[in-house]
Amino acid sequence: MKPITNSDAASRLLNKIIYSDGNYSNFEFKRAFEEISKIPSEVQRQVCFAMLYAAIGDQDEAEAQARLIPLPLKTHKDNLDAACAYNVANRFMDASIALSSIPVKTLIAMGDAGIALKLAFSTFSAKYAEEIMNKASGVDDVIKEFHGSAALFRLLNKFSIDEGHVKGYVEECAQAVKPWLVGKNKPLAMWHSVEDSEDMAVVDFYLPAEPEEFGEILLAIASIDKMKYSSALAHGFMVDPQLYEDIPQS
């Protein structure tokens, strides 16, 4: 029997928290933290720490841990894992850079084209997503699951909106709502859609906030200077302390 490594144990405990919908104990968090601390690879250790804090909604600490991922990344696996960590830390530009450094043919050989396509959708890496869809087989289920993302990318291409422009917009929205994640033990979730008229790309944010906080959240979002961004970009918000059980997460 193959022995269980620190990385195996850490991954198992981390995944339990990620998929718990916020229903985990402080003991389970401490166990995951301790196992992650024992991972010998510095890259993998910081990746897991970033994902752990993002899973409990501590976005500041998730970003801090993501910044500690040692650069330059030496392997394609490290780049893919780092892209996952940057993504959950809402550092979309960093995630896109790490992800797009992996040749698509290498992704296919690694068997990770589906994971990479989800990341490309989540980080608004339109050109890379298109390349994966054109070259990789077996990603139809991902395209079907993320049909809103695929439609959004087509619209961005139609209006020639630069993906860096979109990343900046989404990062600013995510920063504006961070205060309403504190103490909720759940992360911010996002989904993509296109208005029925197909002239507006919409990024939907799902917050584990109380209904009475909605007004304050709208005020925070209103502080964003929309004049800096394309009129074809828009956002939507849903607040509910019981979120995530039936919501598709990007």
QUIUR-V664888 format. One record per residue. N is the residue number from 1. RES is the residue in one small letter. SS is DSSP state (H for helix, E for strand, L for the rest). OMEGA is omega in radians with two decimals (none if undefined). NEAR is the number of other ideal C-beta (glycine too) atoms within 8 Angstrom. Layout:
# QUIUR-V664888
N_RES_SS_OMEGA_NEAR, N_RES_SS_OMEGA_NEAR
This chain:
# QUIUR-V664888
1_m_L_-3.14_2, 2_k_L_-3.12_3, 3_p_L_3.11_4, 4_i_L_-3.13_5, 5_t_L_3.05_6, 6_n_H_3.14_9, 7_s_H_3.11_10, 8_d_H_-3.11_8, 9_a_H_3.14_10, 10_a_H_-3.14_14, 11_s_H_-3.14_9, 12_r_H_-3.12_8, 13_l_H_3.11_12, 14_l_H_-3.14_14, 15_n_H_3.11_8, 16_k_H_3.12_11, 17_i_H_-3.12_14, 18_i_H_-3.07_8, 19_y_L_-3.09_6, 20_s_L_-3.05_8, 21_d_L_3.11_7, 22_g_L_-3.11_11, 23_n_L_3.11_4, 24_y_L_-3.13_10, 25_s_L_3.07_5, 26_n_H_3.10_5, 27_f_H_3.14_6, 28_e_H_3.09_11, 29_f_H_-3.12_12, 30_k_H_3.11_8, 31_r_H_3.12_9, 32_a_H_3.14_14, 33_f_H_-3.11_10, 34_e_H_3.14_8, 35_e_H_3.10_12, 36_i_H_3.14_13, 37_s_H_-3.09_7, 38_k_L_-3.13_8, 39_i_L_-3.06_12, 40_p_L_-3.13_6, 41_s_L_-3.12_7, 42_e_H_3.13_6, 43_v_H_-3.11_12, 44_q_H_3.13_11, 45_r_H_-3.13_12, 46_q_H_3.07_14, 47_v_H_-3.11_13, 48_c_H_3.10_14, 49_f_H_3.12_12, 50_a_H_-3.11_17, 51_m_H_3.11_14, 52_l_H_-3.10_15, 53_y_H_3.06_12, 54_a_H_-3.11_13, 55_a_H_-3.14_11, 56_i_L_3.05_13, 57_g_L_3.11_15, 58_d_L_-3.00_10, 59_q_H_3.12_15, 60_d_H_-3.12_7, 61_e_H_3.09_8, 62_a_H_3.12_15, 63_e_H_3.14_12, 64_a_H_3.13_8, 65_q_H_3.11_15, 66_a_H_3.13_14, 67_r_H_-3.11_6, 68_l_L_3.07_8, 69_i_L_-3.04_14, 70_p_L_3.13_7, 71_l_L_-0.03_4, 72_p_L_3.10_3, 73_l_L_-2.95_12, 74_k_L_-3.08_4, 75_t_L_3.10_6, 76_h_H_3.11_10, 77_k_H_3.10_7, 78_d_H_3.12_11, 79_n_H_3.14_13, 80_l_H_3.14_17, 81_d_H_3.11_11, 82_a_H_3.10_15, 83_a_H_3.08_15, 84_c_H_-3.11_12, 85_a_H_3.11_17, 86_y_H_-3.12_16, 87_n_H_-3.11_13, 88_v_H_3.07_12, 89_a_L_3.14_13, 90_n_L_3.03_13, 91_r_L_-2.94_11, 92_f_H_3.13_14, 93_m_H_3.11_10, 94_d_H_3.14_10, 95_a_H_-3.13_18, 96_s_H_3.14_16, 97_i_H_3.14_8, 98_a_H_-3.09_13, 99_l_H_-3.05_16, 100_s_H_3.07_9, 101_s_L_-3.12_8, 102_i_L_3.09_11, 103_p_L_-3.09_5, 104_v_H_3.13_12, 105_k_H_3.08_7, 106_t_H_3.08_9, 107_l_H_-3.13_15, 108_i_H_3.12_10, 109_a_H_3.12_6, 110_m_H_-3.08_9, 111_g_L_-3.05_5, 112_d_L_-3.10_8, 113_a_H_3.14_13, 114_g_H_3.10_11, 115_i_H_-3.12_8, 116_a_H_3.13_15, 117_l_H_3.07_16, 118_k_H_3.12_11, 119_l_H_3.12_15, 120_a_H_3.07_14, 121_f_H_-3.06_16, 122_s_H_-3.08_12, 123_t_L_3.08_14, 124_f_L_3.12_12, 125_s_L_-2.95_14, 126_a_H_-3.08_11, 127_k_H_-3.14_8, 128_y_H_3.10_13, 129_a_H_3.14_13, 130_e_H_3.13_9, 131_e_H_3.12_9, 132_i_H_-3.11_15, 133_m_H_-3.13_10, 134_n_H_-3.00_6, 135_k_H_-3.04_8, 136_a_L_3.02_13, 137_s_L_3.08_3, 138_g_L_3.12_7, 139_v_L_-3.11_12, 140_d_H_3.14_6, 141_d_H_3.11_8, 142_v_H_3.13_11, 143_i_H_3.13_11, 144_k_H_-3.13_7, 145_e_H_-3.09_7, 146_f_L_-3.08_13, 147_h_H_3.10_8, 148_g_H_3.11_10, 149_s_H_3.14_12, 150_a_H_3.12_10, 151_a_H_3.12_12, 152_l_H_-3.13_14, 153_f_H_3.11_12, 154_r_H_3.14_8, 155_l_H_3.11_14, 156_l_H_3.11_14, 157_n_H_3.14_8, 158_k_H_-3.11_6, 159_f_L_3.12_8, 160_s_L_3.12_5, 161_i_L_-3.10_11, 162_d_L_-3.09_6, 163_e_H_3.07_12, 164_g_H_3.09_7, 165_h_H_3.14_10, 166_v_H_3.13_13, 167_k_H_3.13_13, 168_g_H_-3.14_11, 169_y_H_-3.09_11, 170_v_H_3.10_13, 171_e_H_-3.14_12, 172_e_H_3.07_9, 173_c_H_-3.12_13, 174_a_H_3.11_13, 175_q_H_-3.07_8, 176_a_H_-3.07_10, 177_v_L_-3.11_15, 178_k_H_-3.11_11, 179_p_H_-3.10_6, 180_w_H_3.04_12, 181_l_H_-3.05_14, 182_v_L_3.08_8, 183_g_L_-3.10_4, 184_k_L_3.14_11, 185_n_L_3.13_8, 186_k_L_-3.10_11, 187_p_L_2.95_10, 188_l_L_3.09_13, 189_a_E_3.14_11, 190_m_E_3.06_13, 191_w_E_-3.07_12, 192_h_E_3.09_15, 193_s_E_3.11_10, 194_v_E_3.12_11, 195_e_L_-3.10_9, 196_d_L_3.13_3, 197_s_L_3.12_5, 198_e_L_3.05_8, 199_d_L_-3.13_6, 200_m_L_3.07_11, 201_a_E_-3.03_13, 202_v_E_3.00_12, 203_v_E_-3.11_15, 204_d_E_3.12_12, 205_f_E_3.11_14, 206_y_E_-3.05_14, 207_l_E_3.07_14, 208_p_L_-3.07_15, 209_a_L_3.11_12, 210_e_L_3.14_6, 211_p_H_-3.12_7, 212_e_H_3.10_5, 213_e_H_-3.02_10, 214_f_H_-3.13_10, 215_g_H_3.13_7, 216_e_H_3.11_8, 217_i_H_3.11_14, 218_l_H_3.10_9, 219_l_H_3.13_8, 220_a_H_3.13_10, 221_i_H_-3.14_12, 222_a_H_-3.14_6, 223_s_L_3.11_6, 224_i_L_3.14_8, 225_d_L_-3.10_4, 226_k_H_-3.13_5, 227_m_H_3.12_4, 228_k_H_-2.98_5, 229_y_L_-3.13_9, 230_s_L_3.10_7, 231_s_L_3.12_4, 232_a_L_3.11_11, 233_l_E_3.10_12, 234_a_E_3.12_9, 235_h_E_3.03_10, 236_g_E_-3.12_9, 237_f_E_3.01_13, 238_m_E_3.09_9, 239_v_E_3.13_12, 240_d_L_-3.13_10, 241_p_L_-3.11_7, 242_q_L_-3.06_6, 243_l_L_2.95_12, 244_y_L_-3.10_12, 245_e_L_-3.09_6, 246_d_L_-3.06_3, 247_i_L_3.06_9, 248_p_L_-3.12_5, 249_q_L_3.13_7, 250_s_L_none_11
